[in-house]
Amino acid sequence: MANAVANGADSARAGAVLTIDLDAVRANYRLLRETAAGASCAAVMKADAYGLGMDIVAPALALEGCRVFFTAHLEEGMRLRQVVPEDSAIYVLHGPPPGATAEFFQYDLIPVLNDPTQLEDWRRACRLLQRRLPAALQFDTGMSRMGLAPAAVDRLLADPAWKDELRPVLVMSHLACADEPEHPMNALQRERFLALRTRFPGIPGSLANSSAVFLGDGFRHDLVRPGAALYGINPQPGTPNPLRQAVGLRARIMQSRSVQAGDFVGYGARHAVTGPARIATIGIGYADGWLRSLSGRGHAFIDGVAVPIAGTVSMDSITLDVTGIPEERVAPGQEVDLLCAQQTVDDVAREGGTIGYEVLTRLGGRFHRRYA
Ligand SMILES: *Cc1c(COP(=O)(O)O)cnc(C)c1O
């Protein structure tokens, strides 16, 4: 039956409504914390909490007792500081950009020091202030992306003055293949991490992202750092997802028309109509993060029934083949589901040839957002 948007003027004006289920995010946090057993459970807030909205998600997790957060960028950390309890630790994964150490003291942020230049900058800042300021040290254990190489660790330890300067509060590394439990990189990186850790006795360690929380006791150490799993992405692809979906997306039909054999749909006239059909157009496109690679292969859902994307995904709109759906149900103003019980972020990613992380972090700024 009729399913028009009835959520006030704002929602009615929006092309699509993104619903963020804070209860689900909180339940996911509790599950991760339980799975992490003895380890503390942080929450990764980078990219605006993977697109869900850090300003609202972080305080919700604080209500569950979360007091350790990670951002990627300094500016994300500065913003996060305004919305979390004062006693929260905020780590900035990219560390200080050149010349930007003062902001870390000012906003009470902990840099993750990844390379010798950052280490030097931080030590110099500590010397100037005559304070041993907290920092995390990241080791590169095999990803060759960020983190101190073993030789850089040797150089640091060769000069005992470092102990009078910075105060390491966490040693960490990051796994390249945690979502592939059988991958030999996991054990290799763990061994390298353990070897480096012993050189910093008494300092808490952290290795696990979402997937690694499920790799077993040996990967959890003192602190786990899930991001994706909090937001409902399956940390163990190919097995049932133990987490709850955290986002829903619903768009409104703008126009609906009958087409006949010989007609074409969309850019490039790639979709050729072969018989009487009905096409409905919704107001969301690749500029909203609905991947163009879903052209001719993705789906939306109407009352739980899959309707295929017909033709190319446009910047601001998508055409759906809604043949067989009752006409009044595809009239302008009616709604279709894009993320729902029948279609998760991971499903969309699979159809679009990417990963759930990319789908989630691209969901655009033009949606109306509703927190439930
Ligand atoms: C993004 C990130 C995480 C969180 O990873 P998920 O796979 O989203 O859980 C943890 N640690 C580091 C260093 C990261 O960059």
The ligand as a Gaussian input file, in Angstrom:
#p B3LYP/6-31G(d) Opt

LIG

0 1
 C       40.784000       2.055000       9.803000
 C       41.684000       1.488000      10.820000
 C       41.172000       0.668000      11.819000
 C       39.745000       0.178000      11.829000
 O       39.629000      -0.786000      10.819000
 P       38.256000      -1.584000      10.551000
 O       38.664000      -2.603000       9.559000
 O       37.320000      -0.572000       9.985000
 O       37.815000      -2.129000      11.822000
 C       42.025000       0.244000      12.820000
 N       43.330000       0.619000      12.811000
 C       43.866000       1.388000      11.836000
 C       45.299000       1.734000      11.886000
 C       43.063000       1.837000      10.794000
 O       43.592000       2.585000       9.825000

